[in-house]
Amino acid sequence: MASDDRWPARLRLELAWFSGQAALRSRGAGAILRFAHVRPRRRGRFQPLGQHEITPQFLDRAIRALKQWKYDFLGMDEVCRRAVTLPEKRRFVALTFDGATKDLINFAYPVLSRHAVPFTIYVPTAFPDGVGEAWWLALERMIARESRISLIMDNQEQRFTITDNAEKQAVFSYLEGWLRSLPPADLSAAIADLCTRYRIDLAALSREASMDWEDLTKLAADPLVTIGSATVNYPVLANMKDAAALREMTMGKAVAEAAFRREVRHLAFPFGDRSSFRRSHVVMAEEAGFASAVSTIPGIVDAEGRTNLRALPRISWDGRIQSLRRMRVLMSGVAFAPVKPTGSARS
């Protein structure tokens, strides 16, 4: 199982901590942390999306620790400046949140406000509009509830029997990977078919999980909040033609700017791993007018223009690593090999 595969990585982080590397060999200008969900623990054994969650209590502990470690908390505008100037004495951390989910305003924002730290939200504009499709939530709910799943895959009917938690986890991983491999129109058709078969109201589920424009307007009024874009529909850009991918970027930016009446300068590539976007999308981010674009590829940000501002790495912080020791090692950069630049870093 995937949890067993993570043991070597966890062991390396622990060894780095106990050997003192995190304190002695910190490199880079700083790090961008990425959070998906911050909310109280949910009940139930089958929670494949739970690995992307942390509790509000852990967020509080993490911020306290970062303050104790003397990190400067920055918004993304200042991250861009630090990334192209000479290194400063103190390293920085930027807190970023993907997806504009309801738990951000309900559970994370009170913690962030109490600590008075800046943070960035990346908004996929279809979701506050009430038309986004959080297909991953529908898939989780469906598999949690059913003991058999059937669907059309590659023009053939496929059936899965899922009687225990291990089988549910395996089927979720398989179907999630398959759905993510589809072009947006095919993905939408496939999840609509599944939701019809198993009586899942995808529209209601998506609206319930997402902030609306009123929520986002409240956050946007806070001077510590930076609003970024995560396109319109949060698609896997690598599954789209270039013109459609560029349109997702430019329309997401335009809608957010109209809603908040301010320039939106920062982009998050949807999903953001190496399979979800290409080098051409990095170029498109610049063409669309973004000063930065973040991925979910792990790493730290170097100074003096050595990290491409439109392919910025982020450290995903979630339920898979609930350890401040490991967090400090990751933040130090010693766990990551230096990343070669993929183009000009300057705006």
TORVO-644271 format. One record per residue (C-alpha): x, y, z; residue in one letter. Coordinates in steps of 0.2 Angstrom, whole numbers, plus 2048, in hexadecimal, padded with zeros to 3 digits. Example, Ala and Ser with C-alpha at 12.3 -4.5 7.8 and 13.67 -1.06 7.14 Angstrom:
<nodes>
83E7EA827a
8447FB824s
</nodes>
This chain:
<nodes>
800800800m
8058127FEa
808815810s
815808810d
81E810801d
82082080Br
82A818819w
83B81B810p
83782D80Ea
83282F820r
842827826l
84D83281Br
844841823l
84683B835e
859837831l
85B84882Ba
85485083Aw
85E845846f
86E84883Cs
86B85B83Eg
86B85E82Bq
85B86982Ca
864875838a
875875830l
87287481Dr
86287E81As
862885808r
85888F7FDg
84E89F801a
83F897808g
83088B805a
81E88C7FFi
813881809l
80387A801r
7F387580Bf
7E486C803a
7D886A812h
7D8870824v
7CA86982Er
7C685E83Dp
7C984C83Br
7BB842832r
7B3832838r
7B482282Dg
7C2816828r
7C181A815f
7C882B813q
7D382B804p
7D383E803l
7D783F816g
7E983E812q
7E885080Bh
7E185781Be
7E885E82Bi
7DF86483At
7DE876840p
7E887184Fq
7F686B844f
7F687B83Al
7F788584Ad
80687A850r
80E87C83Fa
80D88F83Ei
813890850r
82288584Ca
82689083Cl
82689F847k
831897853q
83D892845w
83E8A5840k
8368A382Fy
82F8B3826d
81D8B0821f
81A8B780Fl
80D8B9802g
8108B47F1m
8158C67EBd
8238C67F7e
8288B47F3v
82B8BA7E1c
8368C87E7r
8408BD7F2r
8428B07E5a
84C8BC7D9v
8568C67E5t
8658C27F0l
8628B67FEp
85C8BE80Fe
8628B8820k
8518B1825r
8488A481Ar
8368A6815f
82689B815v
81789E80Ba
806896810l
7FB891801t
7EA889800f
7E38817F0d
7D187F7EBg
7C888D7F5a
7BF87F7FFt
7B388380Dk
7BE87C81Ad
7CA88A817l
7BF89881Di
7B788D82Bn
7C6885833f
7D788C82Ca
7D389E82By
7D08A083Ep
7E1899841v
7E98A3834l
7E18B383As
7E68B084Cr
7F88AE847h
7F68BD83Ba
8008B582Dv
7FE8B881Bp
7F88AA80Ff
7F38A77FDt
7E389F7F7i
7E28987E5y
7D08987DFv
7C988E7D0p
7BB89A7CCt
7AE88D7C6a
7AC8877D8f
7A78977E1p
79B8997D1d
7938897D6g
79787F7C6v
7A88777CBg
7A98647CBe
7B285D7DBa
7B284C7D3w
7BE8457E0w
7B28487EDl
7A483F7E4a
7B08307E1l
7B582F7F3e
7A282F7F9r
79D8237ECm
7AA8167F0i
7A8818803a
795814801r
7958067F4e
79B7F47F4s
79B7F37E1r
79F8007D4i
79D7FE7C1s
7A180B7B4l
7A680D7A2i
7B880E79Fm
7BF80F78Ed
7AE80A786n
7AD7FA791q
7A37F77A1e
7AF7F47B0q
7A97ED7C1r
7B27EE7D2f
7AE7E57E2t
7B37F07F1i
7AF7E7801t
7BC7ED80Dd
7C77FD810n
7D67F6806a
7CC7F37F7e
7C38047F8k
7D480C7F9q
7DB8037EAa
7CC8067DFv
7CB8197E4f
7DE81B7DFs
7DB8127CFy
7CB81B7CAl
7D382C7D0e
7E28297C5g
7D78247B6w
7CC8337B8l
7DA83F7B9r
7E18387A9s
7D283D79Fl
7CF84D795p
7C385979Fp
7B4855794a
7B6842796d
7B98437A9l
7A984D7ABs
79F8407A1a
7A78327ABa
7A48397BCi
79283F7B7a
78F82C7B2d
7958267C2l
78B8337CCc
77B82E7C3t
77E81C7C6r
78181E7D9y
77682D7DDr
78383A7E1i
77E84C7DFd
78F8527D8l
7898647D7a
7838657E9a
79285C7EFl
79E8687E6s
7958787ECr
7948727FEe
7A786F7FEa
7AC8807F6s
7AC8927FCm
7A089E7F3d
7A48AF7EDw
79E8B77FEe
7AA8AC807d
7B88B17FCl
7B48C37FCt
7B68C380Fk
7C78BB80El
7CC8C7800a
7C98D680Ba
7D68D0817d
7E78D8812p
7F08C8817l
7E88BE80Av
7EE8BC7F8t
7E18B67EBi
7E98AB7DEg
7E18A17CFs
7DF88F7CDa
7D78907BCt
7C588F7B9v
7C087C7BAn
7D08757C3y
7D48697B4p
7E485F7B1v
7EC86B7A5l
7F685D79Da
7E6855797n
7E186478Dm
7E686C77Ck
7F187B77Fd
7E4888779a
7D8881786a
7E5881794a
7E9893791l
7D7897791r
7D588F7A2e
7E389A7A8m
7DE8AA7A1t
7CB8A87A5m
7CF8A37B7g
7D98B37B9k
7CC8BE7B1a
7BE8B87BBv
7C78B97CBa
7CD8CB7C7e
7BB8D07C3a
7B58C87D3a
7C28D07DFf
7C58E07D5r
7D88DD7D6r
7E68D67CCe
7E88C37CEv
7FB8C07CCr
7FD8AE7D2h
7F889D7CBl
7F888C7D2a
7F887E7C5f
7E98727C9p
7F08627D2f
8018697CEg
80B8597CDd
8178547BFr
80A84B7B5s
7FD8597B6s
8058677ACf
81386979Fr
82187579Cr
81687E78Fs
80A88279Dh
81888B7A7v
81A896797v
807899796m
80789F7A8a
8128AD7A3e
8088B1794e
7F88B279Ea
8008BF7A9g
8048B57B9f
8138BB7C3a
8158A97CBs
80E8987C9a
80F88A7D6v
8108777D4s
80E8697E1t
8208637DCi
8298637ECp
83886E7EFg
83E87F7F6i
8408907EEv
8518967EAd
8568A97E9a
85F8B27DBe
8538AC7CDg
85889A7CFr
8468947D0t
83A8977C2n
82C8A27C9l
81F8997BEr
8248887C3a
82688A7D6l
82787B7E1p
81C8787F0r
81D86D7FFi
80C865801s
808865814w
7FA858818d
7F5849822g
80383E81Br
810847825i
80A84C837q
81B85083Es
823861841l
834859841r
83185382Fr
82A86482Bm
83A86D830r
845861826v
83A864816l
83A877819m
84D87681As
84E870808g
85B86280Dv
84E855807a
84D85B7F5f
85A85B7E8a
85E86C7E0p
8528707D2v
8598767C1k
8508867BBp
8448837ACt
8458957A5g
8468A77ABs
83F8AA7BCa
83D8BD7BBr
82C8C57B8s
</nodes>
